Structures are given as C-alpha cells and as structure tokens.
Amino acid sequence: MPSAPDLLLDMLTARDDALSTRSLIRAGTVMGLTEVTIRSTLTRLVAQSKIRRDARGWYSIPEDGQALQNAVRSWREKHGQIIDW
C-alpha cells in the first residue's frame, strides 16, 4: 500500500488540472487511509511546496513541478518510439 504522500503526489501528477479534496479523500479511503491522514498530508505537502492549493479544497502540482512531470511523462512514452534496426 502506498504512503499518503506518495498516493497524493501520484494522483496529482497524473492530472494536468487540480483535484478536489473530496476526490483525494475518496481515493485515500479506497487505499485504507483515513480522511484525517489525507487532510494532514495535504497540509504538509503544501507547506513543503510539493503541491499548491489553487482554491479552497482544490490542489495541484506547482508550475515548477509541471516541467518535471512533463519530462517524466515523455520518458514513459519513449518505449513507443523504439524501432527495429
């Protein structure tokens, strides 16, 4: 089972837009995490500048994290560009 920070960061980097606290809590409960754990993890991740709070109850990856997210996404897609010699 992933840790709360890993789960939240994975979910937020998988999207190009913000996710609601409600959606993140639902996903967390499916993975066995409590609402309190999700909310406190969101607060910690914002304090660490790993995520940003876009509006009340909405979170996303900061702009500087978007560049890294795009680079990782391109690495994952490289395997589809491999051709036989």
C-alpha positions as CSV (number, residue, x, y, z in Angstrom):
1,M,0.0,0.0,0.0
2,P,1.4,3.4,-0.9
3,S,2.1,6.0,1.7
4,A,-0.3,9.0,1.9
5,P,2.2,11.5,0.3
6,D,3.1,9.0,-2.5
7,L,-0.6,8.4,-3.3
8,L,-1.5,12.1,-3.3
9,L,1.6,13.1,-5.4
10,D,0.9,10.2,-7.9
11,M,-2.7,11.3,-8.2
12,L,-1.9,14.9,-8.7
13,T,0.9,14.3,-11.2
14,A,-1.4,12.1,-13.3
15,R,-3.6,15.0,-14.0
16,D,-3.0,18.3,-15.7
17,D,-5.6,20.1,-13.6
18,A,-6.5,20.4,-9.9
19,L,-8.2,17.7,-7.9
20,S,-10.6,18.3,-5.1
21,T,-10.0,17.3,-1.5
22,R,-13.2,15.2,-1.7
23,S,-11.7,13.2,-4.7
24,L,-8.4,12.7,-2.9
25,I,-10.1,11.6,0.3
26,R,-12.2,9.1,-1.6
27,A,-9.1,7.6,-3.3
28,G,-7.3,7.5,0.0
29,T,-10.1,5.6,1.8
30,V,-10.0,3.0,-1.0
31,M,-6.4,2.6,-0.2
32,G,-7.0,2.2,3.5
33,L,-6.1,5.8,4.5
34,T,-8.3,7.9,6.8
35,E,-9.7,11.4,6.0
36,V,-7.6,12.9,8.7
37,T,-4.5,11.3,7.2
38,I,-5.3,12.7,3.8
39,R,-6.1,16.2,5.1
40,S,-2.9,16.4,7.2
41,T,-0.8,15.1,4.3
42,L,-2.2,17.8,2.0
43,T,-1.3,20.4,4.6
44,R,2.2,19.1,4.9
45,L,2.7,18.8,1.1
46,V,1.6,22.4,0.7
47,A,4.0,23.5,3.4
48,Q,6.8,21.7,1.7
49,S,5.9,23.3,-1.7
50,K,5.4,19.9,-3.3
51,I,1.8,20.8,-4.1
52,R,-0.2,24.0,-4.2
53,R,-3.6,25.0,-3.1
54,D,-5.4,26.5,-6.0
55,A,-8.6,27.4,-4.2
56,R,-10.4,26.2,-1.1
57,G,-10.4,22.4,-1.4
58,W,-8.5,22.2,-4.7
59,Y,-4.9,21.1,-5.1
60,S,-2.4,20.7,-8.0
61,I,1.3,20.4,-8.8
62,P,3.1,23.8,-8.8
63,E,4.3,25.2,-12.0
64,D,7.9,24.2,-11.4
65,G,6.7,20.7,-10.8
66,Q,4.9,20.7,-14.1
67,A,8.2,20.7,-16.0
68,L,9.4,17.6,-14.2
69,Q,6.0,16.0,-14.7
70,N,6.2,16.6,-18.4
71,A,9.8,15.2,-18.6
72,V,8.8,12.0,-16.7
73,R,5.7,11.6,-19.0
74,S,8.0,11.9,-22.0
75,W,10.3,9.2,-20.6
76,R,7.4,6.9,-20.1
77,E,6.4,7.4,-23.8
78,K,9.9,6.7,-25.2
79,H,9.3,2.9,-25.4
80,G,6.7,3.5,-28.1
81,Q,9.3,5.3,-30.2
82,I,11.7,2.3,-30.3
83,I,12.1,0.8,-33.8
84,D,14.0,-2.3,-35.1
85,W,17.3,-1.7,-36.8
